[in-house]
């Protein structure tokens, strides 16, 4: 069993998108599907709307792109760490 840990590196509020685009680094685990992240500091659940397609930059840096509900903006700031429940190892 392994836990997912994601650190927010950058946040983009693009009006054409339904949510905030979050660029971040997986500190532990790897994404498989849409995760149920919880903010490590507050314990509040985040509404991840989707995993975005990788870009040339995120492929180069190993970062991930997530789309998060705008209502969770208070939990979406550079440096925040999100965790997800343990998942079975592949």
C-alpha positions in Angstrom: 0.0 0.0 0.0 1.3 3.5 -0.8 0.0 7.0 -0.1 -0.2 9.7 -2.7 1.4 13.0 -1.8 1.2 16.0 -4.2 2.8 19.5 -3.7 1.3 22.5 -5.4 4.0 24.3 -7.4 1.9 26.8 -9.5 -1.7 27.7 -9.9 -3.3 29.1 -13.1 -6.8 30.7 -13.1 -7.7 30.6 -16.7 -11.2 32.0 -17.3 -11.9 29.5 -20.1 -11.4 26.5 -17.8 -14.1 25.2 -15.4 -11.6 25.0 -12.6 -8.1 26.1 -11.4 -5.3 24.5 -13.3 -2.7 23.2 -10.7 0.8 22.3 -11.7 2.6 20.2 -9.0 5.0 17.5 -8.1 4.1 14.0 -6.9 6.1 13.6 -3.7 4.9 10.0 -3.2 3.0 7.5 -5.4 1.8 8.1 -8.9 -1.5 9.2 -10.3 -3.9 6.6 -11.7 -7.2 8.2 -12.4 -8.7 11.2 -10.6 -7.5 11.2 -6.9 -9.5 12.1 -3.8 -7.0 14.5 -2.3 -7.2 16.0 1.2 -5.3 19.1 2.2 -2.5 18.0 4.6 -2.7 21.2 6.7 -6.5 21.6 7.1 -7.8 18.1 6.5 -10.3 19.4 4.0 -11.2 17.4 0.9 -10.5 18.9 -2.5 -12.7 18.5 -5.5 -10.3 17.4 -8.3 -12.3 17.7 -11.5 -9.7 16.0 -13.6 -6.1 15.2 -14.6 -5.0 17.4 -17.5 -2.9 16.3 -20.4 0.9 16.6 -20.0 2.6 19.5 -21.7 6.2 19.4 -23.1 7.3 21.3 -19.9 5.5 18.9 -17.5 7.0 15.9 -19.3 10.5 17.5 -18.9 10.0 18.3 -15.2 8.0 15.3 -14.2 5.2 17.5 -12.9 1.4 16.8 -13.1 -1.5 19.0 -14.1 -4.8 18.8 -12.1 -8.0 20.8 -12.5 -9.5 21.7 -9.1 -12.9 23.3 -8.4 -12.7 27.0 -8.0 -14.6 26.7 -4.7 -11.4 25.1 -3.2 -9.2 28.1 -4.1 -8.3 28.6 -0.4 -6.6 25.2 -0.5 -4.8 25.8 -3.8 -1.6 27.7 -3.2 2.0 27.0 -4.0 3.6 25.0 -1.3 0.4 23.3 -0.1 0.6 19.5 0.2 -2.3 17.2 -0.6 -2.6 13.5 0.3 -4.8 10.7 -0.9 -5.8 7.5 0.9 -3.6 4.5 0.5 -3.9 2.7 -2.7 -2.9 -0.9 -3.6 0.5 -1.1 -5.1 0.6 -2.2 -8.7 
